[in-house]
Each structure stands twice: as structure tokens, then as C-alpha cells.
Amino acid sequence: MVIFGLIFFIWGLVAFIRNRKFSKVKPVKGVVTACEKKDGIKGTGVQYFETEIEFTTVYGTLHRTVKGDQPYVVGTNLDVRFDAKGNKLQLEKTYRSKGKIYPITFMVMGLVTIVIDVILIASKSYGVDEVPMIMGAGVLVIFTVLGFWLSFIRPFSRRKFIKKSDIVEGVLVDYIRAGYSNINDKHRSRTSNFSAIYEYTYGGITQRFRSSASGNGGIHTELGRKVSLAINNETGEVLCLEDDKGLTFVGIVFLLFGVIGAIVIYTMFMR
């Protein structure tokens, strides 16, 4: 576990340092000149979008590509940040939404993992029977926190988001493979998970949006299916109202599992 903790921490630290470079440059206007669907790491089944952007700097008009999970219509205007020294391009919305939160999250996860593992190894006060209890308690805490977030915090944030949004109609025009599930090496068969790509028009501009939900076909690959999209007036973020409707129920199940499990552990080990 220490190795995993170090990987998380180093990954977050590298991302934090990289994003610090982008904080030193100002955003400029760019326009999408191409956007293609690409295959990711072989064997994972994950696909992504490679977007070519044209932008102008003191060095002249440049073309660079960025990789991401969102599709763009050719001609879409985007704010971008260009690190000339590192020859790297980053979308402004990616910088604002993930530039600080994601690296710090990975660093904290790494440190927590390392600390927990060091405590378990170094402390002689933990007996053989207590280690499973501690690990089980950790799992229950994760389920409880995740369940609380899915059941209460997420629905509240969702309602708040919708109140500040305009509702427009979107149409499923494409889909992208989000990975494989139910892999059967014996029979060399595997099931693909897909995420829907919706197209919508807002403010007279046609754009595309990738759904956060995925599944084994069905509604995720039903071309022409119409949905309602909420577009936030302040941030421009998009939310499909038909996605993830069952997550609140899943959160309640996780929360109940965590609470009941905590009661069981207390009854067995603490009394």
C-alpha cells in the first residue's frame, strides 16, 4: 500500500507543478479546427477525443492538440492557456476546474494511504484480530461518506445547479467507448461500456457534450434520442437531467451498509 500511496502522491505533485506553469500565462482565444475520436491504452477499451485548436500568441498563429473526454464541434471558440517553454496547451475550463483540486486530492490520498500503512506496520499494539477490524472500519467509513455524498450532498448540488441553468433540448448523435466490463478471458469475450455524445444549440451556437453516465448500449447508444440538458448561466457547465437518476438510491444503499456495518463491528469488538 505504501507503493500505491507514493504513486498517488507523486502523480499529484507532478500535476500540481505542471499546472503552476499554466498559472503564469494568461488565457487566449482559440478555435477548434478538428476533433477526432481515438483509442486509449490497448486492452482498456477506453476512448478519448483529440482536439486540434488554433490560437494566436506573440509567436504567431499556432496549432496544438489536447486530449480529453469532451467532444467539440469544429469552429467552437475556447479559452486556452499556452506554456511556450513546455510547449503545452491546456483548456481554460480544465485549468479552472481541475488545475488545483485534482492534484491536491491525489496528494492527500497518497499521504493518507502511506500514513495508514505505516501505522499498521509500525504499531505493535495491533493484534492479529484487530487488523481486519481496522481495515473493515476503513471500508465502512468510505461507504458511509460516499453514501452520504450520493444521497444528500449531490442531489442538493444538482438542484442548486439547475436553478441557475437554462434547459435546452439535446440529441444523441454519437457515443464513445468508456471501457470494458464483464471480461471473460476464457472465451475471449468482453462487453463494452459506452457514454453518449449529445448535440445541442445554445445562444445560436451548436455544441457537443459527453454524458457522465455509461452502460452496455441501450439508451447510451440510441442515436436520435432526445434529452433535456441544463446549461449553467455562470460557469457554462452542462448537465444531462436524464443521467444518473438512480445514484440517489445507490447512495442510500451505501449509507445503510456503512451504518449497519458500524453497528456490527461495535457489537462484535467494542463491547
Residue pairs with C-beta under 8 A, 6 or more apart in sequence:
1 113
1 114
1 116
1 117
2 113
2 114
2 117
2 118
4 110
4 113
5 109
5 110
5 111
5 112
5 113
5 114
5 117
6 110
6 114
7 110
8 106
8 107
8 109
8 110
8 113
9 106
9 107
9 109
9 110
9 111
9 114
10 110
11 106
11 110
12 102
12 103
12 104
12 105
12 106
12 107
12 108
12 109
12 110
13 103
13 107
15 102
15 103
15 106
16 100
16 103
16 104
16 107
18 86
18 88
19 90
19 95
19 99
19 100
19 103
21 83
21 85
21 86
21 88
22 81
22 83
22 88
22 90
22 95
22 99
23 95
23 99
25 81
25 82
25 83
25 84
26 81
27 79
27 80
27 81
27 92
27 95
28 55
28 56
28 57
28 79
28 80
28 81
28 82
29 55
29 56
29 77
29 78
29 79
29 80
30 53
30 54
30 55
30 77
30 78
30 79
30 80
31 53
31 54
31 55
31 75
31 76
31 77
31 78
32 51
32 52
32 53
32 72
32 73
32 74
32 75
32 76
32 77
32 78
33 52
33 53
33 54
33 63
33 74
34 51
34 52
34 74
35 49
35 50
35 51
35 52
35 71
35 72
35 73
35 74
36 49
36 50
37 47
37 48
37 49
37 71
37 174
37 176
38 47
38 48
38 49
38 50
38 67
39 46
39 47
40 46
40 47
40 48
44 179
44 180
45 177
45 178
45 179
45 180
45 190
45 192
45 193
46 177
46 178
46 179
47 176
47 177
47 178
48 67
48 68
48 69
48 176
49 67
49 68
49 69
49 70
49 71
49 72
49 176
49 210
50 65
50 66
50 67
51 65
51 66
51 67
51 68
51 72
52 63
52 64
52 65
53 63
53 64
53 65
53 66
53 78
53 80
53 89
54 61
54 62
54 63
55 61
55 62
55 64
55 80
55 82
55 89
56 62
57 82
57 84
59 84
62 82
64 82
64 87
64 89
65 89
66 80
66 89
66 90
66 91
68 91
68 94
69 210
70 208
70 209
70 210
71 174
71 176
71 197
71 208
71 209
71 210
72 78
72 207
72 208
73 199
73 206
73 207
73 208
76 205
76 207
78 91
78 92
78 93
79 91
79 92
79 93
80 89
80 90
80 91
80 92
81 89
81 90
81 91
81 92
81 95
82 88
82 89
83 89
83 90
93 236
116 138
120 126
120 131
120 134
126 134
130 269
133 265
133 269
136 261
136 265
137 262
137 265
139 261
140 257
140 258
140 261
140 262
140 265
141 258
143 254
143 255
143 257
143 258
143 261
144 254
144 255
144 258
144 259
144 262
145 258
146 251
146 254
147 251
147 252
147 253
147 254
147 255
147 256
147 257
147 258
148 251
148 255
149 251
150 247
150 248
150 250
150 251
150 252
150 254
151 248
151 251
151 252
151 254
151 255
152 251
154 247
154 248
154 251
155 248
158 239
161 230
161 232
161 237
161 239
162 230
162 239
162 241
164 232
164 233
164 234
165 230
165 231
165 232
165 233
165 239
166 202
166 230
166 231
166 233
167 228
167 229
167 230
167 231
167 241
168 200
168 201
168 202
168 228
168 229
168 231
169 200
169 226
169 227
169 228
169 229
170 198
170 199
170 200
170 209
170 226
170 227
170 228
170 229
170 240
171 198
171 199
171 200
171 224
171 225
171 226
171 227
172 196
172 197
172 198
172 221
172 222
172 223
172 224
172 225
172 226
172 227
173 197
173 198
173 199
173 208
173 223
174 196
174 197
174 208
174 223
175 194
175 195
175 196
175 197
175 220
175 221
176 194
176 195
176 197
176 210
177 192
177 193
177 194
178 193
178 194
178 195
178 214
179 192
179 193
179 214
180 190
180 191
180 192
180 193
181 190
181 191
181 192
181 193
181 216
182 190
182 191
183 189
183 190
183 191
184 190
191 216
192 216
192 217
193 214
193 215
193 216
193 220
194 214
194 215
194 216
194 217
194 220
194 221
195 210
195 211
195 212
195 213
195 214
195 220
196 210
196 211
196 213
196 219
196 220
196 221
196 225
196 240
197 208
197 209
197 210
197 211
198 208
198 209
198 210
198 211
198 227
198 229
198 240
199 206
199 207
199 208
199 209
200 206
200 207
200 208
200 209
200 229
200 231
200 238
201 207
202 231
209 229
209 238
209 240
211 220
211 240
211 243
212 240
212 243
212 244
213 220
213 240
213 243
213 244
214 220
219 225
219 242
227 240
227 241
227 242
228 240
228 241
228 242
229 238
229 239
229 240
229 241
230 238
230 239
230 240
230 241
231 237
231 238
232 238
232 239
